[in-house]
């Protein structure tokens, strides 16, 4: 099933790409979005791990369970599975499939398709596979561990994990259900259709992929037989527009309906334009400060405490990060189960200086490496100024993202300033990297753990609590466990959450029910409407 651009679709996309100023407004049944989408590498849900690729798959595929884009607090809800049951011993979960749902090909969505999709993702073992393999699935055992019959499928787990943990992970892009018959008809050798799905789709979601031109545009058409009802927007065109100023101009002219990558300056400018509005939504990405415990200055507990008071949280959020980040001092983003909103640290240079003097560290110099992105450099320079007032010198080396990441993974960045984005919608995604590090030796090479990268020897009780939280069956008790972990973490950890990213979307005021996905999922177009 290869989706090609129709002549009318080509005309629309071409007109938008070549002569945007000619459009007074977008068609009433069409949503036109400008975004930076040059990060798309693959559209195969078993491989896609980039923001824009996940946006595409969120709209073309369904999963067994999903989130309501307009009600994040409700958590996961039935989707292709109409219900599920956890065994008494907690070692298995059985999903009952919704009947009467069809793929875009017209094929029925079966329990076999759902089971095969999960098995396929484990066997392909692409980047996001760990979201599934953490439950004990391997290429060798997955066909015995994920079973199905005519109406249901069962996951046989290696431990009695918290149902919320498993279900949250099943809302991830990698758990998308693909049309087995269509995919295998396009398979090449033993690739399980991966080559074909890199540029095509085989889902049952609210939109059909009508075309993707790398670094140019993605287009969708509404799937009229969608089981939750046909979308109001019959076409969606997402144009690759990298520059904020270009997005702003297109939005102000009415040539696009939504601009997703506006700078703080352009957000402020757009907000004053008639016919345009700004919608803010918290995203899951945390900007944090990592203090490498191999550094003799930064490993001092008093210096760690002092550094938490040398960040001008409100001043930074209200100046050069205005509109793009808000202060947030816990490792779980707002919107996640167990998120903690306590703000124990205030900007207090005098207090920090007293702690540094008491530790005997006044006059010390720290050299660090910072990715050459304006927002990171600005934060580093603000920190440099406050550290100077407190008696410490920070020398900043600007590098490319790749250079900084290589050094960071080698535990060679004294103070790291950057972002961490959750890999899936469960609190374990951040707890297991900020607050878990069972082997702090250089030989462990646990580069996926932020605690290890910063040489933070996590206390045994915190490691144990992080593991225990994945096994707690009661959701309320589990949420409290994460709150308790974060309180202990705030009190002593050298990796300091600072801000949570906010997405500012510029919208024409005719656009209603836009949702960028909040903290836990990707943008969804199905609910968008247009009014007068």
C-alpha positions in Angstrom: 0.0 0.0 0.0 2.0 3.0 -1.2 0.4 6.3 -0.6 1.1 8.8 -3.4 0.2 12.5 -3.7 -2.9 13.0 -5.8 -2.8 15.8 -8.5 -5.0 18.0 -6.2 -2.7 17.3 -3.3 0.4 18.1 -5.3 -1.2 21.4 -6.4 -2.0 22.3 -2.8 1.4 21.4 -1.4 3.3 23.0 -4.2 1.3 26.2 -4.0 2.0 26.4 -0.2 5.7 25.7 -0.7 6.3 27.9 -3.7 4.0 30.9 -3.4 2.7 31.2 0.2 1.9 34.9 -0.1 -0.7 34.2 -2.7 -3.0 32.6 -0.1 -5.4 34.8 1.7 -6.4 32.0 4.0 -6.1 28.2 4.1 -9.1 26.1 2.9 -11.8 25.5 5.5 -11.3 21.7 5.6 -7.5 21.9 5.5 -5.0 22.4 8.4 -1.6 23.8 7.3 1.2 23.7 9.8 4.7 25.1 9.7 7.3 23.2 11.8 10.9 22.1 11.7 10.5 18.5 10.5 13.9 17.8 9.0 14.6 15.3 11.9 12.4 12.6 10.3 14.6 9.6 9.7 12.1 6.7 9.5 8.3 6.4 9.6 8.4 2.8 10.8 7.0 2.9 14.4 9.4 0.2 15.3 12.3 2.6 14.4 11.1 6.2 14.6 12.5 7.9 17.7 12.5 11.5 16.6 10.0 14.2 17.5 8.6 14.8 14.0 8.5 11.1 13.0 6.5 10.4 16.1 4.1 13.2 15.3 3.4 11.5 11.9 2.9 8.1 13.5 0.7 9.5 16.3 -1.8 10.5 13.6 -1.6 7.4 11.3 -1.5 4.6 13.8 -3.5 3.4 16.8 -2.2 1.4 19.8 -3.8 -1.0 22.2 -4.2 1.9 24.7 -3.7 5.6 24.2 -4.1 9.1 25.8 -6.9 11.5 25.3 -5.2 14.6 23.9 -7.7 16.9 25.6 -7.6 15.1 29.0 -4.1 14.2 30.0 -5.0 13.9 33.6 -7.1 10.9 32.8 -4.1 9.0 31.7 -4.3 6.0 29.3 -7.6 4.8 28.0 -8.9 1.9 25.8 -8.1 2.2 22.1 -7.7 -0.8 19.9 -8.1 -2.9 23.0 -11.5 -2.2 24.5 -10.5 -3.7 27.9 -7.7 -5.5 29.7 -7.3 -7.8 32.7 -4.3 -8.3 34.9 -3.7 -11.8 36.3 -3.8 -12.4 40.0 0.0 -12.9 40.2 0.6 -9.8 38.1 2.7 -11.7 35.6 0.4 -11.3 32.6 -2.0 -8.8 31.1 -4.7 -9.9 28.6 -6.2 -7.4 26.2 -9.6 -7.9 24.5 -9.6 -6.4 21.0 -12.2 -4.0 19.8 -14.2 -5.5 17.0 -15.0 -3.8 13.6 -11.9 -1.7 13.3 -10.1 -1.6 9.9 -6.7 -0.6 8.7 -6.4 2.0 5.9 -6.0 -1.0 3.5 -9.5 -2.2 4.5 -8.1 -5.2 6.3 -9.6 -5.9 9.8 -7.5 -5.0 12.8 -6.9 -8.4 14.6 -5.3 -9.6 17.8 -2.8 -11.3 15.5 -1.8 -7.9 14.0 -1.4 -6.4 17.5 0.7 -9.3 18.8 2.8 -9.4 15.6 3.5 -5.6 15.8 5.0 -5.9 19.3 6.9 -9.1 18.3 8.2 -7.4 15.2 9.4 -4.4 17.2 11.3 -6.6 19.6 12.9 -8.7 16.7 14.0 -5.6 14.8 15.6 -4.2 17.9 15.8 -0.6 16.7 16.5 2.3 19.0 13.2 2.4 20.9 13.0 -1.4 21.4 14.1 -1.0 25.1 10.6 0.3 25.9 9.3 -3.2 25.3 12.4 -5.4 26.1 12.5 -4.0 29.6 9.6 -6.4 30.3 11.7 -9.5 29.6 10.9 -9.8 25.9 13.8 -10.9 23.6 13.9 -11.9 19.9 14.2 -15.5 21.0 11.3 -15.6 23.4 8.9 -13.0 22.2 6.6 -15.3 20.3 6.0 -17.3 23.5 5.8 -14.2 25.6 3.3 -12.3 23.4 0.5 -14.7 22.4 -3.0 -14.2 20.8 -6.2 -15.9 19.9 -9.1 -14.7 17.8 -10.2 -11.9 20.1 -7.4 -11.2 22.5 -3.7 -11.1 23.1 -1.6 -11.6 26.3 1.7 -10.2 27.5 3.6 -12.7 29.7 6.0 -10.5 31.8 9.2 -11.5 33.5 8.1 -9.7 36.7 4.8 -8.5 38.3 5.2 -5.0 37.1 2.9 -2.2 38.0 0.0 -2.2 35.4 0.4 1.5 35.0 4.1 1.0 34.0 3.2 -1.5 31.3 0.2 0.4 30.0 2.0 3.7 29.9 4.7 2.1 27.8 2.1 0.6 25.4 1.0 4.2 24.6 4.5 4.8 23.1 5.0 5.0 19.4 6.8 1.7 19.2 3.6 -0.1 20.4 1.7 1.1 17.3 -0.3 -1.7 15.6 0.6 -2.3 12.0 -1.2 -4.2 9.3 0.6 -7.5 9.1 -0.7 -8.6 5.7 0.1 -5.3 4.0 3.6 -5.0 5.6 4.7 -8.5 4.8 3.5 -8.1 1.3 6.1 -5.4 1.0 8.9 -7.1 3.0 12.3 -7.4 1.5 14.1 -10.5 2.6 13.9 -10.8 6.4 13.5 -7.1 7.1 9.9 -7.5 8.3 8.9 -4.7 6.0 11.2 -2.1 7.7 12.5 -0.7 4.4 9.0 -0.2 3.1 7.6 1.3 6.3 10.5 3.8 6.4 8.6 5.8 3.8 5.0 4.4 4.0 2.5 3.5 6.6 0.1 0.6 7.4 -2.0 1.9 10.3 -5.6 2.3 11.3 -5.3 5.9 12.7 -7.4 8.9 11.9 -5.2 10.0 9.0 -3.7 8.3 6.0 -0.2 9.3 5.0 -0.7 10.9 1.6 3.0 11.8 1.0 6.3 12.6 2.6 9.0 14.6 0.8 12.0 14.7 3.1 12.9 18.1 4.4 9.9 19.6 2.6 6.5 18.5 3.7 4.3 15.7 5.1 0.7 15.5 3.9 -2.2 13.5 5.4 -5.8 12.8 4.3 -8.6 12.0 6.7 -9.5 8.3 7.1 -13.3 8.5 6.8 -13.9 5.1 8.3 -11.9 5.8 11.5 -13.5 4.0 14.4 -13.7 7.1 16.6 -15.2 9.2 13.8 -13.8 10.9 10.8 -11.6 14.0 11.5 -13.0 17.5 10.7 -9.8 18.5 8.9 -9.9 16.5 5.7 -6.3 17.3 4.8 -3.3 18.2 6.9 -0.1 19.7 5.4 2.9 20.0 7.6 5.6 22.2 5.9 9.2 22.1 6.9 10.0 25.8 7.8 13.0 25.9 10.0 13.2 29.7 10.7 11.0 31.2 13.3 10.8 34.5 11.4 9.5 32.7 8.3 6.9 30.8 10.4 5.8 34.1 11.9 5.4 35.8 8.5 3.4 32.9 7.1 1.1 32.9 10.1 0.5 36.6 10.0 -0.3 36.5 6.3 -2.8 33.6 6.9 -0.9 31.2 4.7 -0.6 28.7 7.5 -2.9 27.8 10.5 -0.2 26.9 13.0 3.4 27.8 13.7 5.2 25.4 16.0 8.7 26.7 16.4 8.4 30.4 17.3 11.2 32.1 19.2 10.3 34.1 22.3 10.7 37.3 20.3 8.4 36.1 17.6 5.9 34.8 20.1 5.7 38.3 21.6 5.4 39.9 18.2 2.7 37.4 17.0 0.7 37.9 20.1 0.0 41.5 19.1 -1.3 40.7 15.6 -5.0 40.7 15.0 -6.4 37.3 14.0 -3.6 35.3 15.7 -3.3 33.8 19.1 -0.6 32.0 21.1 -1.3 28.7 22.9 1.2 27.5 25.6 1.5 23.9 26.6 4.1 22.3 28.9 6.2 19.6 27.2 8.1 16.8 28.9 11.6 18.1 28.4 13.6 19.1 31.4 16.5 21.6 31.3 18.9 20.5 34.0 22.4 21.2 35.5 24.6 18.1 36.0 27.4 18.5 38.5 30.1 15.9 37.8 31.1 14.1 41.0 34.6 13.4 39.6 35.3 17.1 40.0 36.8 17.8 43.5 35.0 21.1 43.8 31.5 20.0 42.6 31.6 16.8 44.7 31.6 18.8 47.9 28.0 18.6 49.4 28.1 22.3 50.4 29.1 23.3 46.9 26.3 21.1 45.5 23.8 22.9 47.7 25.3 26.3 46.8 25.0 25.6 43.1 21.2 25.1 43.5 21.0 28.7 44.8 23.1 30.2 42.0 20.5 29.8 39.3 18.2 32.9 38.9 15.2 30.7 38.1 12.6 33.5 37.7 15.0 36.0 36.2 16.1 33.5 33.5 12.6 32.3 32.8 11.3 35.9 32.5 14.1 37.1 30.2 16.0 35.1 27.5 14.0 31.9 28.1 10.7 33.8 28.3 7.8 31.7 27.0 9.9 28.7 26.2 10.7 27.4 29.7 9.2 27.6 33.2 11.0 26.9 36.5 10.6 23.3 37.5 12.8 21.7 40.2 12.0 18.0 40.1 13.0 15.3 37.5 9.4 14.3 36.6 7.7 16.8 34.3 4.4 18.2 35.2 1.8 16.0 33.6 3.4 12.7 34.6 2.2 10.3 37.3 3.9 11.3 40.6 5.2 14.7 39.4 6.4 16.9 42.2 5.8 20.6 42.0 7.7 21.7 45.1 10.3 24.5 44.5 12.8 24.3 47.3 15.6 26.3 45.8 15.6 30.1 45.5 18.2 32.4 43.9 20.3 33.5 46.9 24.0 34.4 46.0 24.8 35.4 49.6 23.7 32.0 50.9 25.7 30.2 48.2 28.8 32.3 48.9 28.6 31.4 52.6 28.4 27.7 51.7 31.3 27.9 49.3 33.4 29.8 51.8 32.6 27.3 54.5 33.7 24.5 52.2 37.0 26.2 51.5 36.3 26.3 47.8 36.4 30.1 47.2 38.7 31.0 44.3 38.4 27.7 42.5 38.0 27.5 38.7 35.8 25.1 36.9 36.0 24.6 33.1 33.0 23.3 31.4 31.6 22.4 27.9 28.4 23.8 26.5 26.5 23.0 23.3 26.5 26.1 21.0 22.8 26.7 21.2 21.8 30.2 22.2 19.6 29.2 25.1 22.2 26.9 26.6 25.0 29.4 26.3 22.8 32.1 27.8 22.0 29.9 30.8 25.7 29.1 31.2 26.7 32.8 31.1 24.1 33.7 33.7 25.4 30.9 35.9 29.0 32.1 35.2 28.1 35.6 36.5 26.4 34.4 39.7 29.2 31.9 40.4 31.7 34.8 40.1 29.8 36.7 42.8 29.9 33.7 45.0 33.7 33.2 44.6 33.9 30.6 41.8 35.2 31.0 38.3 33.4 29.2 35.4 35.3 28.9 32.1 32.9 28.1 29.3 34.0 26.1 26.2 31.4 26.2 23.4 31.2 23.0 21.3 28.9 21.3 18.8 26.1 19.1 20.2 28.0 15.9 19.1 31.2 17.1 20.8 29.5 17.9 24.0 27.6 14.6 24.0 30.7 12.6 23.4 32.5 14.3 26.3 29.4 13.9 28.5 29.1 10.2 27.9 32.8 10.0 28.7 32.1 11.6 32.1 34.2 14.6 31.1 31.9 17.5 31.5 32.2 19.2 34.9 28.9 21.2 34.6 26.5 20.0 32.0 23.6 22.3 30.9 21.1 20.7 28.6 17.8 18.9 28.2 16.4 15.5 28.8 13.3 14.3 27.1 11.3 11.3 28.4 11.4 8.2 26.2 7.9 7.1 27.1 5.0 8.3 29.2 5.7 6.5 32.5 7.6 8.1 35.4 10.1 5.3 35.3 11.5 6.9 32.1 13.1 9.7 34.1 13.4 8.0 37.5 15.5 5.3 35.9 18.1 7.8 34.6 18.2 10.6 37.1 17.8 8.5 40.3 19.2 5.1 39.4 22.8 4.0 39.0 23.6 0.6 40.5 27.2 0.6 39.2 29.1 3.9 39.3 32.4 2.4 38.0 33.9 3.7 34.8 33.8 0.1 33.5 30.0 0.0 33.8 29.7 2.4 30.7 26.1 3.1 31.6 26.0 6.0 29.2 22.2 6.0 29.1 22.0 6.9 32.8 22.3 10.6 33.6 23.4 9.6 37.1 26.3 7.6 35.7 27.3 10.3 33.2 27.7 12.7 36.2 29.4 10.0 38.3 26.6 10.2 40.9 26.8 7.2 43.1 23.0 6.9 43.8 22.3 5.8 47.4 21.3 2.1 47.6 17.9 3.0 49.1 17.1 5.3 46.1 18.2 2.6 43.6 15.9 0.1 45.5 13.0 2.5 45.6 13.2 3.3 41.9 13.0 -0.5 41.1 10.3 -1.0 43.7 8.1 1.7 42.1 8.0 -0.2 38.8 6.4 -3.2 40.7 3.8 -1.4 42.8 0.4 -2.5 41.7 -1.6 0.4 43.3 -1.4 3.5 41.1 -1.9 6.0 44.0 0.8 4.3 46.1 3.0 4.2 43.1 2.6 8.0 42.5 3.5 8.6 46.2 6.6 6.5 45.8 7.8 8.7 43.0 7.0 11.8 45.1 9.1 10.4 48.0 12.0 9.6 45.6 12.0 13.1 44.2 12.0 14.7 47.7 15.1 12.6 48.7 16.6 13.4 45.3 16.1 17.2 45.7 17.7 17.1 49.1 21.0 15.6 48.0 21.4 14.8 44.2 24.0 16.7 42.2 21.9 16.6 39.0 19.6 19.6 39.3 16.4 20.1 37.3 15.9 23.7 36.5 13.2 24.3 34.0 10.4 22.5 32.0 10.0 23.4 28.4 6.9 25.1 27.2 5.7 24.8 23.6 4.3 28.1 22.2 2.2 27.4 19.2 1.1 30.4 17.1 -2.5 29.8 15.7 -4.9 31.6 13.5 -7.8 32.5 15.8 -10.1 30.3 13.6 -8.3 27.2 14.8 -10.0 25.4 17.7 -9.1 22.3 19.8 -5.4 22.4 18.9 -3.3 20.2 21.2 0.4 19.7 20.9 0.3 16.6 23.0 1.1 18.0 26.5 4.0 16.4 28.4 3.3 12.8 27.5 2.5 12.4 23.8 2.7 13.9 20.3 0.6 16.3 18.4 -2.8 15.0 17.3 -4.8 16.6 14.5 -8.0 14.5 14.7 -9.8 16.9 17.2 -8.8 20.1 15.4 -11.7 22.2 14.0 -12.0 25.6 12.4 -14.6 28.3 13.2 -15.3 31.8 12.2 
